[in-house]
Amino acid sequence: MTKPITTVPEAKPSTVTTPLKKRRITSLDWARGWMLIASVTVNSLLMTPAWFDHAPWQGVHPLDVIFPMFVTLSGCGLAFALGRVVKPGPLIKRFVVLMLVGLVYNAVMAWNLDVFTWRISGVLQLYAVLVALISLLHIVTKSWRGWALLTFILAIAHSTVLLSYGAGCPSGVLTKSCNPSGPLDSLILGTNHMYALGTQGYDPEGMVVITGALVSAAVGATVGHLLQAYSRRAHATGQGPEVAVRPLLLATAYFLVLAGFLKFVYPILFGADLPVMKKLWTAPFALLIGAGTTLLLLLGHLLLDRKTVSAPLRSLSYPLVSLGRNSLFVYFGSHVLMSLLNRPLFSDVSVGAWFAGLFPSQVLAQVVWTGFLLALWISLAVFFNNRKIYLRP
């Protein structure tokens, strides 16, 4: 008896695709690491030359670059963190923690125990507001094209506010006595809770400056979404990180052209001047810093965002990557530590001045002092990274 022949139905091709494994963008932590090296180094200066310190008003000094780079890189990091979903619970918690820690941070930095004159604005508070705003804007768009458009809109809006006010200033020039930060921030915050109790005529982390800093964060978000998009493409097609070179160079050109337009063309409509400056965090300033930060990220992307990285390069980059993964802790922790070391706590001489007096040369004292502090923060960052401890609110 012959057995019946049975046929096995042909398997249909599966329509379910396996999601790509989420890969961390190492270049972001690497770039943050370089920013933190610069931050700790300048904070360790026993004497800061006038040309290096923050610009008194207009213009940009080397020290003015570091925090805007931090903000741009933070915007980039938020693009990775919020690329899929925005969770309101963690967002609210992060905002509240940053605001409260910021108040304490201000009190420590100013050595002020009078809560009635505590400064409400500050670097951590600015960061808290930016995190909240960038998170909320991710509800609107999660694409690099959308963020490129948002960068343009925010830059135009901030520039319009400054130029409209500047048109009423003598010769159309924004000064400490004629700028929108003075009246607006004193109205919202109260002079007792402003920078220098409102005596400077502006607040470097007030409402006007936050709007400018939002341009920096939007630049970072644009670059972050670009990196994500082209990293996914490279991973899917088997290509390397070089696939992102052209898009990131085009993004850099976009930021530079927009900065040039806002600096040289747009002010003509108002008969006023829009300087490149940090004190009011003008859009041309934010875009120029963003362009430089994009190039730094591109370099790190080509070096480190590969499927395989050579052992020597991985070892050399590990301290920088470790710093970047605890950037908030190292950035603000180093500021607090230096504030304490530069104050005469138990005598008329600060720890920094006492240390400098141990050496026959100020240059030698500075090299040893800076080297010690860099070694301290790098060691802490590596220790935390090895144990996967990341101090974030």
C-alpha positions in Angstrom: 0.0 0.0 0.0 1.4 3.3 -1.0 1.5 6.1 1.5 -0.1 9.3 0.4 2.3 12.0 -0.5 2.1 15.0 1.8 3.4 18.4 0.9 4.7 20.9 3.3 3.4 24.4 2.6 6.1 26.9 1.7 6.9 29.2 4.5 5.8 32.7 4.0 8.5 35.4 4.5 8.2 36.9 7.9 6.9 40.5 8.0 8.2 41.0 11.5 11.6 42.7 11.6 13.9 42.4 14.6 14.6 45.9 15.9 18.2 47.0 15.7 20.0 46.8 19.0 20.2 50.2 20.6 23.9 51.3 20.4 25.3 54.1 22.5 26.8 57.0 20.6 30.3 57.0 22.2 31.3 60.2 20.4 28.8 62.2 22.6 30.5 61.1 25.8 33.9 61.6 24.2 33.1 65.2 23.3 31.7 65.9 26.7 34.9 64.5 28.1 37.0 67.1 26.2 34.6 69.9 27.4 35.1 68.7 31.0 38.9 68.7 30.7 38.7 72.3 29.6 36.2 73.1 32.4 38.3 71.6 35.2 41.5 73.2 33.8 40.1 76.7 33.6 38.4 76.3 37.0 41.8 75.4 38.5 43.5 78.6 37.4 45.0 80.2 40.5 45.0 83.5 38.6 42.8 84.1 35.6 44.1 86.6 33.0 41.6 89.3 32.0 41.6 88.2 28.3 40.8 84.6 29.4 38.0 85.4 31.9 34.4 86.0 30.9 34.0 89.0 28.6 32.7 92.0 30.6 29.9 92.5 28.1 30.2 92.2 24.3 32.6 89.8 22.7 33.7 86.2 23.5 36.6 85.2 25.7 37.8 81.5 26.0 35.9 81.0 29.3 32.6 82.0 27.6 32.7 78.9 25.4 32.6 76.1 27.9 29.1 76.2 29.3 27.4 76.8 25.9 29.3 73.7 24.7 27.8 71.9 27.7 24.3 73.1 26.8 24.7 72.1 23.1 26.0 68.6 24.1 23.1 68.3 26.6 20.6 69.0 23.8 22.3 66.3 21.8 22.1 63.9 24.7 18.4 64.7 25.2 17.8 63.8 21.5 19.0 60.3 22.2 17.1 60.0 25.5 13.8 61.3 24.2 13.9 60.0 20.6 11.1 57.5 21.3 8.9 58.7 24.2 8.7 61.6 26.6 7.8 60.4 30.1 6.2 63.3 32.2 7.0 61.7 35.6 10.8 61.5 35.3 10.7 64.9 33.6 8.9 66.7 36.5 11.2 65.0 39.0 14.3 66.0 37.1 13.1 69.6 36.9 12.3 69.9 40.6 15.6 68.3 41.7 17.7 70.5 39.4 15.9 73.6 40.6 16.3 72.8 44.3 20.0 71.7 43.9 20.5 74.9 41.9 19.4 77.1 44.8 21.7 75.4 47.2 24.5 75.5 44.6 24.0 79.3 44.3 24.2 79.7 48.1 27.4 77.7 48.3 29.0 79.5 45.4 28.1 82.9 46.8 28.5 81.8 50.5 25.1 83.3 51.2 22.9 81.8 53.9 20.2 84.5 53.7 17.3 82.8 51.9 15.6 86.1 51.2 18.4 87.1 48.9 19.1 83.7 47.4 19.4 84.0 43.7 16.6 82.2 41.9 18.3 82.0 38.5 21.6 80.2 37.9 23.4 77.6 35.8 21.5 74.6 37.2 18.2 76.4 37.0 18.9 77.3 33.4 19.7 73.7 32.7 16.5 72.6 34.4 14.4 74.9 32.3 16.2 73.8 29.1 15.7 70.1 29.9 12.0 70.7 30.5 11.5 72.8 27.3 13.6 70.5 25.1 11.6 67.5 26.5 8.3 69.2 25.7 9.3 70.2 22.2 10.1 66.5 21.6 6.3 66.0 21.7 6.2 68.3 18.7 8.9 66.6 16.6 11.5 63.9 16.9 13.2 64.3 13.6 16.3 66.2 12.7 14.4 68.1 10.1 11.9 69.3 12.6 14.7 70.3 15.0 16.5 72.2 12.3 13.3 74.2 11.7 12.9 74.7 15.5 16.5 76.0 15.7 15.7 78.5 13.0 12.4 79.7 14.6 14.0 80.0 18.1 17.0 81.9 16.7 14.8 84.3 14.8 12.5 84.8 17.8 15.4 85.5 20.2 17.1 87.8 17.8 13.8 89.7 17.1 13.4 90.4 20.8 16.9 91.7 21.3 16.9 93.8 18.1 13.5 95.3 18.8 14.7 96.4 22.2 18.1 97.5 20.8 16.4 99.7 18.3 15.4 102.0 21.2 18.9 102.1 22.7 21.4 104.9 21.8 23.0 104.1 18.4 21.0 100.8 18.4 23.6 99.2 20.7 22.6 96.9 23.6 24.4 97.9 26.8 24.2 96.9 30.5 21.9 99.8 31.0 19.8 99.2 27.9 18.8 95.6 27.3 15.7 93.6 27.8 17.2 91.4 30.6 17.3 94.2 33.2 13.6 95.1 33.2 12.2 91.7 32.3 14.2 89.6 34.8 13.7 92.1 37.6 10.0 92.0 37.0 9.8 88.1 37.0 12.4 87.3 39.6 12.6 90.4 41.7 15.9 92.3 42.1 16.7 90.6 45.4 16.8 87.3 43.7 18.7 88.3 40.5 22.4 88.1 39.7 24.3 90.6 41.8 20.9 91.7 43.2 20.1 93.4 39.9 22.9 95.9 40.2 24.5 94.8 36.9 21.5 95.6 34.7 21.2 92.0 33.4 21.1 88.4 34.6 23.4 86.0 32.7 21.1 83.1 33.5 17.8 85.0 33.4 14.7 84.6 31.2 16.2 86.4 28.2 19.4 84.3 28.3 17.4 81.1 28.7 15.8 81.8 25.4 19.2 82.2 23.8 20.5 79.1 25.5 17.5 77.2 24.1 18.9 77.9 20.6 22.1 76.1 21.7 20.1 73.2 23.0 18.1 73.0 19.8 21.3 72.9 17.8 22.4 70.0 19.9 19.1 68.2 19.4 19.3 68.7 15.7 22.8 67.1 15.6 21.7 64.3 18.0 18.8 63.3 15.8 21.1 63.4 12.7 23.6 61.2 14.4 20.9 58.7 15.4 19.4 58.6 11.9 22.7 58.0 10.2 24.0 55.6 12.8 20.9 53.5 12.3 21.5 53.6 8.5 25.1 52.7 8.9 24.2 49.8 11.2 21.5 48.5 8.8 23.6 48.7 5.7 26.9 47.6 7.2 28.5 51.0 6.5 30.8 52.8 8.9 30.4 56.2 10.6 31.6 58.0 7.5 28.0 57.9 6.2 27.3 60.8 8.6 30.1 63.0 7.4 28.2 64.9 4.7 25.0 65.4 6.7 27.0 66.8 9.7 29.1 69.0 7.5 25.9 70.3 5.9 24.4 70.9 9.4 27.5 72.9 10.4 27.2 75.0 7.2 23.5 75.6 8.0 24.4 76.9 11.5 27.1 79.1 10.2 25.0 80.6 7.4 22.1 81.3 9.9 24.6 82.9 12.3 25.9 85.1 9.5 22.4 86.1 8.5 21.4 87.0 12.0 24.6 88.9 12.6 24.9 90.9 9.4 21.6 90.9 7.5 18.7 90.6 9.8 19.7 93.6 12.1 19.4 95.9 9.1 15.6 95.7 9.3 15.8 97.1 12.9 18.6 99.6 12.6 20.3 97.9 15.6 23.3 95.7 16.3 23.2 92.1 17.3 26.6 91.3 18.8 28.2 87.8 19.2 28.2 87.6 23.0 27.4 85.3 25.9 26.0 87.8 28.5 22.7 87.9 26.5 23.5 84.5 24.8 22.7 85.9 21.3 21.7 83.5 18.6 24.8 84.2 16.4 26.9 83.2 19.5 24.8 80.1 20.1 25.0 79.0 16.5 28.8 79.5 16.2 29.4 77.5 19.3 27.0 74.9 18.0 28.9 74.7 14.7 32.2 74.1 16.5 30.6 71.5 18.8 29.2 69.7 15.7 32.7 69.4 14.2 34.0 68.0 17.5 31.2 65.4 17.5 31.9 64.5 13.9 35.6 63.8 14.7 34.6 61.6 17.7 32.0 59.9 15.6 34.6 58.9 12.9 37.0 57.7 15.6 34.8 55.9 18.0 31.3 55.1 16.6 32.4 51.9 14.9 31.5 48.3 15.4 35.1 47.6 16.3 37.5 50.1 17.8 41.2 49.4 18.1 42.4 48.5 21.7 44.9 51.5 21.9 42.2 54.0 20.8 39.6 52.5 23.2 42.1 52.8 26.1 43.1 56.3 25.2 39.5 57.5 24.9 38.2 55.6 28.0 39.0 58.4 30.5 37.2 61.0 28.3 34.2 58.7 27.8 34.1 58.1 31.6 34.0 61.8 32.2 31.3 62.3 29.6 29.0 59.7 31.2 29.1 61.6 34.5 29.2 65.1 32.9 26.7 66.8 35.2 28.4 65.5 38.3 31.9 66.5 37.2 30.9 69.9 35.7 29.1 71.2 38.7 31.1 69.2 41.3 34.3 70.8 40.1 32.8 74.3 40.3 31.7 73.7 43.9 35.1 72.2 44.9 37.0 75.1 43.5 34.7 77.6 45.2 35.5 76.0 48.5 39.3 75.7 47.8 39.5 79.3 46.8 37.9 80.6 50.0 39.7 81.3 53.3 37.8 78.7 55.4 40.0 78.3 58.5 42.5 81.1 58.1 43.1 84.2 56.0 44.6 82.1 53.2 42.7 79.8 50.9 43.8 76.3 50.2 44.7 77.3 46.6 46.9 80.2 47.8 48.5 78.1 50.4 49.3 75.4 47.8 50.8 78.0 45.4 53.1 79.3 48.2 54.8 75.8 48.4 56.4 76.3 45.0 59.2 78.6 43.9 57.4 79.3 40.6 53.8 80.2 40.0 53.9 78.3 36.7 55.1 75.1 38.4 52.4 75.5 41.1 49.7 75.9 38.5 50.8 72.8 36.5 50.9 70.6 39.6 47.6 72.1 40.9 45.8 71.6 37.6 47.3 68.1 37.1 46.1 67.0 40.6 42.6 68.2 40.0 42.4 66.7 36.6 43.6 63.4 38.0 41.1 63.6 40.8 38.1 64.1 38.6 39.2 61.6 35.9 39.8 59.0 38.6 36.4 59.5 40.1 34.7 59.3 36.7 36.6 56.1 35.7 35.7 54.6 39.1 32.0 55.4 38.7 32.0 54.2 35.1 33.6 50.9 35.9 30.9 50.3 38.4 28.2 51.7 36.1 27.3 54.5 38.6 25.9 57.6 36.8 24.9 60.5 39.0 22.0 62.2 37.3 18.9 63.7 38.7 
